[in-house]
Amino acid sequence: MKLTINSNQLRDNPATFLRKASYAFIRDHRSGQESYVRRLTGNFYPRLHCYIFEQGGQTTFNLHLDQRATRYEGQKAHAGEYDSQIVQEELERLQAIINNQSVEQNDNESFKDVTKPALTDVRGKEKKTPKKSWWPF
């Protein structure tokens, strides 16, 4: 399944976004193709497998579920699911993260001009904030 968004919806570049969303970078040693995976268990499979495509101001995340590795030498076919419930839920999770980023970014922009008032003592002089000790006692 694919999720296509405008590139300006992401705070970071797509690779950084996926790493923050718990994906790890991999490069296929045979083809040299780069992609990202998210393990569902402690093993290599099953895993969510995502390719990134950027074109014309849009970013497309092409996601599928790898159930197991290829079984035959030289074969590219694998037990992949492209429109299962797990893939759909993961795309919804990624979309929610993207939506959260844009909400946080808008919130941060509205607070940019707010300054913290200086602490003053009884005489009206500015007080220095005491440093916290690293010693716990």
Wavefront OBJ file of the C-alpha trace (Angstrom):
o trace
v 0.000 0.000 0.000
v 1.103 3.543 -0.591
v 0.865 6.738 1.406
v 1.458 9.907 -0.637
v 1.842 13.278 1.072
v 3.146 16.735 0.227
v 6.824 16.934 1.132
v 6.264 20.095 3.167
v 4.094 18.109 5.626
v 7.252 16.511 7.050
v 9.368 18.420 9.540
v 12.447 16.358 8.579
v 13.459 14.598 5.404
v 11.630 11.293 4.755
v 14.563 9.128 5.875
v 14.824 10.896 9.231
v 11.054 10.744 9.633
v 11.069 6.947 9.184
v 13.967 6.501 11.601
v 12.032 8.492 14.217
v 9.039 6.238 13.510
v 11.110 3.152 14.550
v 12.332 2.101 11.099
v 15.897 1.016 10.373
v 17.803 1.681 7.153
v 18.797 -1.326 5.045
v 20.533 -1.705 1.698
v 20.006 -4.821 -0.390
v 23.520 -6.154 -0.937
v 22.539 -7.738 -4.255
v 20.646 -4.892 -5.926
v 21.956 -1.932 -3.905
v 18.391 -0.685 -3.374
v 17.830 1.316 -0.180
v 14.774 0.913 2.028
v 13.597 0.896 5.633
v 12.273 -1.902 7.833
v 10.473 -2.143 11.150
v 10.598 -5.469 12.924
v 7.406 -6.794 14.455
v 9.199 -9.376 16.605
v 12.742 -9.974 17.809
v 13.483 -11.925 14.613
v 14.229 -10.561 11.130
v 10.803 -11.661 9.880
v 7.970 -10.722 9.854
v 8.805 -7.075 9.259
v 7.284 -3.982 7.698
v 9.249 -2.927 4.637
v 9.052 0.621 3.263
v 10.451 2.268 0.132
v 10.566 6.062 -0.272
v 9.885 7.824 -3.575
v 10.111 11.608 -3.951
v 8.889 13.414 -7.044
v 7.314 16.769 -7.819
v 7.041 18.004 -4.238
v 5.396 14.789 -3.082
v 6.732 11.925 -1.013
v 5.366 8.403 -1.369
v 5.889 5.696 1.221
v 5.413 2.271 -0.390
v 4.819 -0.193 2.437
v 4.349 -3.938 2.600
v 4.739 -6.764 5.112
v 7.504 -9.316 4.576
v 6.412 -12.594 6.184
v 9.656 -14.453 5.440
v 12.821 -14.266 3.363
v 13.084 -15.600 -0.175
v 13.485 -19.349 -0.242
v 15.192 -19.916 -3.560
v 18.554 -18.638 -4.734
v 18.219 -15.901 -7.329
v 14.493 -15.384 -6.758
v 13.061 -11.988 -5.825
v 9.642 -13.309 -4.848
v 8.828 -13.375 -1.155
v 5.829 -13.864 1.080
v 4.807 -10.220 1.074
v 1.426 -8.793 1.973
v 0.575 -5.480 0.369
v -2.926 -4.746 1.626
v -3.327 -6.612 4.886
v -4.802 -5.206 8.091
v -1.304 -4.800 9.604
v -0.111 -2.718 6.652
v -3.251 -0.564 6.782
v -2.798 0.047 10.522
v 0.848 0.982 10.012
v -0.020 3.495 7.300
v -2.595 4.997 9.657
v 0.085 5.198 12.378
v 2.491 6.982 10.018
v -0.267 9.387 8.945
v -1.039 10.141 12.613
v 2.639 10.909 13.261
v 2.690 13.255 10.255
v -0.477 14.987 11.475
v 1.002 15.319 14.978
v 4.155 16.892 13.547
v 2.203 19.560 11.712
v 0.102 20.353 14.812
v 3.242 20.608 16.995
v 4.958 22.747 14.379
v 1.995 25.164 14.272
v 1.907 25.292 18.089
v 5.627 26.027 18.238
v 5.304 28.813 15.663
v 2.614 30.544 17.731
v 4.868 30.573 20.816
v 8.042 31.850 19.122
v 7.580 35.472 20.272
v 6.768 34.664 23.879
v 9.651 35.581 26.225
v 10.147 34.433 29.775
v 10.011 37.314 32.265
v 13.207 37.935 34.236
v 13.262 37.084 37.931
v 13.719 40.133 40.174
v 14.595 40.509 43.839
v 12.972 42.813 46.387
v 14.961 45.838 45.164
v 13.891 45.261 41.551
v 17.306 43.997 40.447
v 17.457 40.999 38.189
v 18.238 37.782 40.035
v 20.385 35.066 38.570
v 18.713 31.698 38.488
v 20.531 29.292 40.793
v 22.255 26.386 39.125
v 21.057 22.941 40.019
v 23.640 20.805 41.677
v 24.553 17.528 40.096
v 24.962 16.111 43.619
v 21.704 14.405 44.656
v 22.041 15.257 48.403
l 1 2 3 4 5 6 7 8 9 10 11 12 13 14 15 16 17 18 19 20 21 22 23 24 25 26 27 28 29 30 31 32 33 34 35 36 37 38 39 40 41 42 43 44 45 46 47 48 49 50 51 52 53 54 55 56 57 58 59 60 61 62 63 64 65 66 67 68 69 70 71 72 73 74 75 76 77 78 79 80 81 82 83 84 85 86 87 88 89 90 91 92 93 94 95 96 97 98 99 100 101 102 103 104 105 106 107 108 109 110 111 112 113 114 115 116 117 118 119 120 121 122 123 124 125 126 127 128 129 130 131 132 133 134 135 136 137
